[in-house]
C-alpha cells in the first residue's frame, strides 16, 4: 500500500508541472486560466495564442508528463500494471488539479495518452478511433472527447482479447486491464463536466468551451 501511495504522489508531482500555464505566460503574457475556456491544456493554449506550434508543444510536453511518471514508477518501484496505473492516475490528477494553480488544470487526455504508451496503448488506439468517428459525424471536439471516454471501455470489452493484447506488455492480465480502462474513463470524466451539463440542458454549443472560443475568433 505504501508503494502505491508513493507512486501516486510521485506521479502527481510530475503531472502537476503547469506546462500550458508557463508557456502561454512566457510567450504571450496571458494567464491561460483567465482566457478562452480557462482550461490549462494544449487546445486552449492554441486558442488563446493562435499558435499551432505552441499548442502542439504543450500537448507533447503534457504527454511526456504521463510517460515520465509511469517510467519513473517502474524504475524506482516495479513495472507492474498496478504500480504503473497508480503512477499514471497520480499524473492525471496532478495535471487536472495542480496545487500550484489552485487546483485548476487541464482535462488529462494528453497526460493519459503519454502514460498509456507504456502499458495501455490499446486504450489510446480505440479512443482515437472513436474520437475520429465522432468528429467525422459533425460532433465538436469536446463532445467527441466525451463520447470517446464513455465508449472506449465498452469497445475494448467487446473486442477479442487477442486483438487488444497485441500492443500490450506480454504479462498484462485481461481482467485487470479492463478494470483499469473503466477507472481511467471515470477519472477523465470530471474535467469534462461542462460538456455533460450542456448536453443535459440540450444546448447545441458548449458555452465557454475551446470550440466556442475558436469559433468566436475565426
N, C-alpha and C positions, 0 to 999 in steps of 0.2 A: 504493500500500500504506500509506503514512503517513497518508493521508486516512482510510482505513478504520480504522486503529488509533486515530486521534484521535477519530473519531465514536463508536467503540465505547466508548472510555474516557469520553468526554463523556456518552454515554448511561448508562454505569454510575454515574457520579456523580449524575445526575438520578434514576435509578431506585433508588439506594441510600438515598434520604431515607426514614427509617423512620416513615412516616405512622401506621400502626396502633400501633406501639410508643409513640410520643409522645402520641397522642390518648388511648389507654387509660390510660397512666400519668398523664396530666394530669387526666382526668375521674374515674378510679376508683382511682388509686394502685396499679395492678396491673401487674406485669411480664407482658405477654401471652405471652412465651416460656415462662413457668412456669405457665400456666393453660390450661385446655381442651386442645386438641391441641398447643399450643405454636407453632402456625402464626401468623406475623405478617402476617395478612391480614384482609379485611373480614368474612368469615363467623365466624372465631374471635373477632374483636372484638365481634361481636354476641353470640356465645355467652357470653363471659366478662363482658360488661357488661349483657346483656339489653336493650340499647338498639338498636332498629331504626334510629333516626336516625343513631347513631354508625356502625353497620355500613354503611349506605348512604353516609355521608360518606367513610368510609375507602375504599370501593370506587371512588367517584367520583374522589377525590384520587389513588389508585393508578393509575387510568386516565389521569388528566391527566399523570402522570409519563411514561407511554409516548408520549402525544400531544406533550408538550413536547420530549422527546428527539428525536423524528422531525422536528418543525418546526424546531428549532434546527439540526439537522444539515443540513436543506435550505437554511436561511438562510445558514449560515456556510460550508458546503461546496457541495453541489449537490443538487437534489431528484430524484435518480435512484433507481431501485429498489434498487440495490446499497448506496448510501450510507444510504438510509432503513432498509434491512434491518439493516445493521451497527449503526446507532444504536439501533434497537428491541431487537435482541438484547442490546446492552450494557445497556439499561434493564431488561430482564427479568433479566439476570444480576445487576445491582445490587439489584433488588427481592428476588430469591430468595436471594442470598448477599451481604448488605450487610456491608462491612468494619466498620462501626460497631457491629454487633450480633454480632460474632464469626461472621459468615457464616451466621447463622440468620435466614431471612426468610420470605417468603410463597411462593405457588405460581405467581405470574406471570400469571394469567389476565386480571385487570383491566388490568394494565400492557400486556399484549399487545393487548387489545381497544382500548385508547386509541390506541396507535400505528397499529394496522391501520385505524383510522378514516380515516387519511390516504391509505394506499396499498394496503390489502388488506381492504376491507370485506366482500368475498365470503367470506373465511375466517370472519369473525365471524358472518355470517348463517347459514352452513351449520353452524358449530359450535353456535350457539344452538338451531338447529332439531333437531339430533341430540340435544343435551342434553335438550331438552324432551320428545322422544320417549322417551328412556331413563328420565327421571323419571316419565313417564306410564305406563310399564310396570312401575313399582314399584322401580326402582333407587334407592339412596341418592344423595345429592348428589355425593359424591366419586367413586363408581363411574360415575355419569353423566358427570362431568368426564373420566374416563379413557377411556370409550367415545367421547366426542366428539373427544378428542385423537387417538385412533387412526383413527377413521373419516373425519374431515373431509378429509384429503388424498385419500383414495380417492374420496369423493363428488365433490370438485372435479375430479378427473381424469376421472371418468365423464361429468359434465355437459358439454353443448356449450360451447365456449369463449365463444360469443356471450353466453350466459347469465351466465357467470362474469364477463365483462368489463364488463357493464352498469354496475356500481358501482365500476369501477376507473379510474384515470387512463388517458387515451387512448393513452399511449405504452407501456403495460405489455406486455411480451412474454410469451407463454403459457409457454414452456419455463422461463424464469427465475422466473416467478411460481409455477409448480408446484414448482420446486425449493425456493423459499422456504417454501411450505406444509409440505413434508416436514421441512425443517430446523427450522421453528418447532415442529412437534409433537414432534420429538426433544428440543428444548430444554425444552419444558414437562414432559416425562415424568419426569426425575429427582426433582422435588419431589413427585411422586405415587408414589414408590417404596413407601410404606406400603400403598397400595391394592394395588399389584402383588403385594407379599408376602402380603397377606391372601387375595387371590384364589388365589394359588399354593397356599396352605395349605388353601383350600377353606372358609374361615371365613365365616359369614353376616354378621358385623359387622366393621367396621374398628376394631380396638382403638385407642382414643385419638383417633379422628377427631373432626372437628367434629360430624358427625351423631350420633355416640355420646354426645358431651358434651351435646348439646342434648337428647337423649332422657333422659339422666340427670337433667336439671334441669327437665324438663317435668312 
